[in-house]
Amino acid sequence: CSHTVVIEGPPIAGFVYNSPVLLGNPVVLTNTTWAYPAVTDWSWKFGDGDFSNDPTPPPHVYANAPVYTVTLTARNIKGSHTYTDTVIVQVPSVYGVTLIPPTAAQSGNPGSLVTYTLRLTNTGNTVDTFTLSKGNTAWTTDVPASAGLLAAGTGTNVQVVVHIPPGASGGATDAAIVAVRSQGDATKSATSTLTTAARWTYVYLPLVRK
């Protein structure tokens, strides 16, 4: 015949959890402690000054990032054991962009180039790259395809060049809508409308007296 021998002793504390977790979301701690005799006292410390004495603590939400040391101490009549692990709390990535100025206007002679300098700023909290494009234009307009990588809070100058056709009539205009979009979050974008006018040109003929 066979017999099962159970050796009494202090608990072997342990837990698992859903880490990393985004700031504002709860950390769920699952108790995996083994003990015989049964645990009579539980002590959780979450690393932020909060604690619990429940075998299975309620989901815990941290107020800040990034790293906390969580300890679980389990005690029975034979002794105690403490298990420690690290919970990582991450700040969610936020994306954003501005393009300044939102509108601008210049003029130039027919056959000339007009250059606009726009300021593109990464207003998010993480590194991002940006895609640039333009709407339909009657005049050739050069826009860079992309800008970045840009760190959070930093910016770069973007040059847009408009080619005024040699045959453009004086007073003729063309508007280019330049758009910038975050590659991290395509819903974050900004635009700048650039209106370019062809100047009037005059031809002065010599005065001939008879």
C-alpha positions in Angstrom: 0.0 0.0 0.0 1.1 3.6 -0.4 0.8 6.5 1.9 0.9 10.2 1.3 3.1 12.1 3.8 2.4 15.8 4.2 5.2 17.7 5.9 4.2 20.6 8.0 6.1 23.8 7.8 6.0 27.5 7.2 4.1 28.7 4.1 5.7 29.2 0.7 4.3 32.6 -0.2 3.8 33.6 -3.8 1.6 35.6 -6.2 1.3 36.4 -9.9 -0.1 39.6 -11.5 -0.9 41.4 -14.7 2.2 43.5 -15.1 3.1 45.8 -16.8 -0.2 47.7 -16.3 -1.2 51.1 -17.7 -1.5 53.9 -15.3 -5.1 54.2 -14.1 -5.8 50.5 -14.7 -6.0 48.0 -11.8 -3.3 45.5 -10.9 -4.9 42.1 -10.2 -2.8 40.1 -7.7 -3.5 36.3 -7.6 -2.3 34.5 -4.5 -0.4 31.3 -5.2 0.8 30.6 -1.7 1.2 26.9 -0.6 0.8 26.2 3.1 0.2 23.3 5.5 -1.0 24.0 8.1 -3.3 26.7 6.7 -2.2 30.3 6.7 -3.6 32.2 9.6 -2.3 35.7 8.8 -1.9 37.5 5.5 0.0 40.8 4.9 0.1 42.5 1.5 2.2 45.7 1.0 1.7 47.3 -2.4 4.8 49.6 -2.3 2.8 52.9 -2.3 1.8 52.9 1.4 -1.3 50.9 0.9 -1.8 47.4 2.3 -4.3 44.5 2.7 -4.8 41.6 5.0 -7.1 39.6 2.7 -5.9 36.3 1.2 -6.9 37.7 -2.2 -6.6 41.5 -2.2 -8.9 43.7 -4.2 -7.6 45.0 -7.5 -5.1 47.8 -6.8 -4.8 51.1 -8.7 -1.6 53.1 -8.5 -1.7 56.9 -8.6 1.7 57.2 -10.3 4.3 55.4 -12.4 6.6 53.6 -12.9 7.8 50.8 -10.5 6.5 49.4 -7.2 7.8 46.6 -5.0 4.9 44.4 -3.7 5.4 42.0 -0.8 3.2 39.2 0.5 3.9 37.7 3.9 2.0 34.5 4.8 2.1 33.1 8.4 0.9 29.9 10.0 1.6 28.1 13.2 4.9 26.8 11.9 6.4 30.2 10.8 6.2 32.8 8.1 7.5 33.5 4.6 7.7 36.7 2.5 7.6 36.8 -1.3 8.6 40.0 -3.1 8.1 41.1 -6.8 8.1 44.2 -8.9 5.0 45.7 -10.5 5.6 48.0 -13.5 3.1 50.8 -14.1 3.4 52.4 -17.5 2.1 55.8 -18.6 -0.2 55.5 -21.7 1.2 57.0 -24.8 -0.4 60.2 -25.9 0.0 61.6 -29.4 -0.5 65.1 -30.7 0.7 67.6 -33.3 0.4 71.2 -34.2 1.3 73.0 -37.4 1.9 76.8 -37.2 0.7 79.1 -38.7 -2.7 77.6 -39.5 -3.0 80.0 -42.4 -0.5 82.1 -44.4 -0.4 84.1 -47.6 2.4 85.3 -49.8 2.8 86.6 -53.4 5.4 86.3 -56.0 6.1 87.1 -59.6 5.0 84.7 -62.4 7.7 82.1 -62.9 9.1 82.5 -59.3 9.2 80.2 -56.3 7.5 81.1 -53.0 8.7 79.4 -49.8 6.7 79.0 -46.6 8.3 77.9 -43.4 5.9 76.0 -41.0 6.6 74.9 -37.5 5.6 71.3 -36.7 5.6 70.4 -33.0 5.1 67.0 -31.4 2.6 67.8 -28.5 2.4 64.1 -27.4 4.3 62.5 -24.5 6.3 60.0 -26.7 8.6 59.9 -29.7 6.7 60.1 -33.0 7.1 60.5 -36.7 4.7 62.5 -38.9 3.4 62.1 -42.4 2.9 65.2 -44.5 0.6 65.7 -47.5 -1.2 68.3 -49.5 -4.6 68.6 -51.1 -5.1 69.2 -54.9 -3.4 72.3 -56.2 -3.4 74.0 -59.6 0.2 75.1 -59.1 3.1 72.8 -58.3 3.7 72.6 -54.6 6.6 70.8 -52.9 5.9 69.3 -49.5 8.2 66.9 -47.7 6.8 63.4 -47.3 7.5 63.1 -43.5 9.1 64.7 -40.5 10.7 63.0 -37.4 11.6 61.2 -35.3 10.7 63.9 -32.9 10.9 63.6 -29.1 7.9 64.7 -27.0 7.6 68.5 -26.9 10.1 69.1 -29.7 9.5 70.6 -33.1 11.1 71.1 -36.5 10.7 73.5 -39.4 8.9 72.3 -42.6 9.5 74.1 -45.8 6.7 74.2 -48.5 7.7 75.6 -51.9 5.0 76.9 -54.3 5.9 77.3 -58.0 4.0 80.2 -59.6 3.5 79.3 -63.3 5.3 81.7 -65.7 2.0 82.4 -67.5 0.0 83.1 -64.3 -2.1 86.2 -64.6 -1.7 89.1 -62.2 -3.9 88.5 -59.2 -4.3 84.8 -59.8 -4.2 82.7 -56.6 -3.8 79.1 -55.6 -4.4 77.6 -52.1 -2.6 74.6 -50.8 -3.9 72.8 -47.7 -0.9 71.1 -46.0 -1.8 68.3 -43.6 0.4 66.6 -41.0 -0.6 63.3 -39.3 0.8 61.4 -36.4 2.1 57.9 -37.4 1.5 56.8 -33.8 -2.2 57.8 -33.8 -3.7 58.6 -37.2 -6.5 60.5 -35.6 -4.1 63.2 -34.5 -3.5 65.8 -37.3 -3.2 69.4 -38.1 -3.5 71.6 -41.2 -2.1 74.8 -42.6 -3.7 76.6 -45.5 -1.3 78.5 -47.7 -2.6 81.0 -50.3 -0.2 82.2 -52.9 -0.9 85.1 -55.3 0.8 86.0 -58.6 1.8 89.7 -58.7 0.8 92.0 -61.5 3.7 92.7 -63.9 4.0 95.8 -66.0 5.8 96.5 -69.2 7.1 100.0 -69.7 7.5 101.1 -73.2 9.8 104.0 -74.2 8.1 107.3 -74.9 8.6 108.3 -78.6 8.0 111.9 -79.5 7.4 113.0 -83.1 
